[in-house]
Amino acid sequence: MNHEGYQDSTAEKAVRRYNQMPYHMHRALTDLQDIASLFGFDIITIKDRRTGRKYRVEEKTNQ
């Protein structure tokens, strides 16, 4: 929301896109999580060496 209380869809889209994990990292993370789970581990954070950005892994809900 902006300072007047209205929804600011442009800003919301920009923030959502900034926080979204890049596709190549998401794909690698999926494979790493599968391997780690075989040994009883969970991956909770992943860091992009090139950019230095860290991404926190969302908890999966078991249904």
N, C-alpha and C positions, 0 to 999 in steps of 0.2 A: 504494500500500500504506500501511496505517496503521503506527503505531509498534510494533504487536505482530507485524507481518509479514503480516497478512491483507489481502486485496484490499478496497479501499473503493470500491465501485462508485458510490456517490453523489458522492463527491469527484471521481472520475475523469470522471463525466458532466459535472459542473459545470466542470471545467477544459477539457474538450473543447468544451463549448458556448461558453465565454468566448473561446477561441482561434479559433472558427469565424467566417469572414467572413460578414457579413450578405448576404442574397440580392441586394438592390439593388446592392451593391458588386460582388458576383461577376458579376452580369449585365453591368454596365458594364465591368468589367475584361476580360471575354471579348471584347467588341466592341473595346475599346482595343487588346488584344493582336493581334487580327486586322488592325487598321489599321496598327499599328506594324510588324508582320512584313512587310507589303507594302513598307515602306521599309527593311527590314533592321535593325530595332531590336527589343530585348526590354524588356519592362516588368518590373522586379524588385521594386519597392515601390509600394504605393498607400496614401494617407493620407486618412482621412475628416475633412474640414474641420470638420464639426459636433462630433465627439467628440475629434478630435485623435489618434485611434488609428492606428497604422501597421500594415499587414499586409504580410508578405513573401510574394511569389508563389512557389509551389512550382515547381521545375524540371520540365518535361515530359520524359518519357522517350520517345525516338523508337524505335518498334518496327516 
